[in-house]
Amino acid sequence: MREIRFYRSASGDCPVEEFLDSLGPKQAQKIAWVLRLVKELPLVPKQYLKKLEGTDDLWEVRAEFGGSASRLLGFRDAGRLIILTNGFVKKTQKAPKCEMELAAQRKRDYLNRKAQR
């Protein structure tokens, strides 16, 4: 079983919670369902969890709802822990570069703060 946590900035902001709060209730329910699958399934189908090619170990949690594609980006930390850094509604075939850069920046911030503890 995997553990999923949401990234928090040094000031305590949680961008993933803010993203989820911006969605409609049914869209948020679908993402919660996908997150449960990611946590509980030993092998998660690529339609729900996929490593992003050409990145430094960034992963994408994928949820489709009513023609809309929501994505949560994040990375793996010690063992079975996944840290989700940001979310967005996907409008193009590829994940937007700015979202991947944001996830990479938050990964560096998380790992730096973790190392200082």
C-alpha positions as CSV (number, residue, x, y, z in Angstrom):
1,M,0.0,0.0,0.0
2,R,1.3,3.5,-0.9
3,E,1.0,6.6,1.2
4,I,0.0,9.8,-0.5
5,R,0.8,13.2,0.9
6,F,0.2,16.7,-0.4
7,Y,3.2,19.1,-0.7
8,R,3.1,22.1,1.7
9,S,5.1,25.2,1.1
10,A,7.3,26.6,3.9
11,S,4.5,29.0,4.7
12,G,2.0,26.1,5.0
13,D,0.1,26.6,1.8
14,C,-1.2,23.4,0.1
15,P,-1.5,23.9,-3.7
16,V,-3.1,20.5,-4.3
17,E,-5.9,21.1,-1.7
18,E,-6.5,24.5,-3.3
19,F,-6.8,22.9,-6.7
20,L,-9.2,20.2,-5.4
21,D,-11.3,22.9,-3.7
22,S,-11.6,24.7,-7.1
23,L,-13.2,21.7,-8.7
24,G,-16.8,20.7,-8.8
25,P,-17.9,18.0,-6.4
26,K,-18.2,15.2,-8.9
27,Q,-14.8,16.0,-10.4
28,A,-13.2,16.0,-6.9
29,Q,-14.9,12.7,-6.1
30,K,-13.4,11.1,-9.2
31,I,-9.9,12.3,-8.2
32,A,-10.5,10.9,-4.6
33,W,-11.5,7.6,-6.2
34,V,-8.3,7.5,-8.3
35,L,-6.2,8.4,-5.3
36,R,-7.7,5.4,-3.5
37,L,-6.7,3.2,-6.4
38,V,-3.2,4.5,-6.4
39,K,-2.9,3.9,-2.6
40,E,-4.4,0.4,-2.6
41,L,-3.6,-1.4,-5.9
42,P,-0.3,-3.3,-6.0
43,L,0.0,-2.5,-9.7
44,V,-1.7,0.7,-10.8
45,P,-2.8,0.9,-14.4
46,K,-1.0,3.6,-16.5
47,Q,-4.4,5.2,-17.1
48,Y,-4.3,6.3,-13.4
49,L,-0.6,6.7,-12.6
50,K,2.2,7.3,-15.0
51,K,5.9,8.3,-14.9
52,L,6.5,11.4,-17.0
53,E,9.2,10.8,-19.6
54,G,12.1,13.2,-19.7
55,T,11.7,14.3,-16.1
56,D,13.6,13.7,-12.9
57,D,11.2,11.1,-11.5
58,L,8.0,13.1,-11.8
59,W,4.7,11.2,-11.8
60,E,1.2,12.0,-13.0
61,V,-2.0,10.9,-11.3
62,R,-4.7,10.9,-14.0
63,A,-8.4,11.3,-13.6
64,E,-10.9,11.7,-16.4
65,F,-14.4,13.0,-15.8
66,G,-17.0,14.1,-18.4
67,G,-14.5,14.9,-21.1
68,S,-12.3,16.8,-18.7
69,A,-8.8,15.5,-17.7
70,S,-7.5,16.4,-14.3
71,R,-3.9,15.8,-13.4
72,L,-1.9,15.8,-10.2
73,L,1.8,15.9,-10.5
74,G,4.3,14.7,-7.9
75,F,7.2,12.5,-7.0
76,R,8.1,9.4,-5.0
77,D,9.9,9.8,-1.7
78,A,11.2,7.1,0.7
79,G,9.7,3.8,-0.1
80,R,6.0,3.8,-1.0
81,L,5.4,7.5,-0.2
82,I,4.1,9.8,-3.0
83,I,4.2,13.6,-2.6
84,L,1.7,15.4,-4.9
85,T,2.8,18.9,-5.7
86,N,0.3,20.6,-8.0
87,G,-2.9,19.9,-10.0
88,F,-4.4,21.2,-13.2
89,V,-7.0,20.5,-15.8
90,K,-5.3,19.2,-18.9
91,K,-6.2,20.9,-22.1
92,T,-3.5,19.5,-24.4
93,Q,-2.0,16.1,-25.2
94,K,1.2,16.7,-23.1
95,A,1.4,18.0,-19.6
96,P,2.2,21.7,-19.8
97,K,5.9,22.4,-19.3
98,C,5.2,25.1,-16.7
99,E,3.3,22.6,-14.6
100,M,6.2,20.1,-14.8
101,E,8.7,22.8,-13.9
102,L,6.5,23.8,-10.9
103,A,6.4,20.2,-9.7
104,A,10.2,19.9,-10.1
105,Q,10.7,23.2,-8.1
106,R,8.5,22.0,-5.3
107,K,10.2,18.6,-5.3
108,R,13.6,20.4,-4.8
109,D,12.0,22.6,-2.0
110,Y,10.5,19.6,-0.3
111,L,13.8,17.6,-0.4
112,N,15.9,20.6,0.8
113,R,13.6,21.2,3.7
114,K,13.5,17.5,4.6
115,A,17.3,17.3,4.6
116,Q,17.5,20.3,7.0
117,R,15.3,18.6,9.6
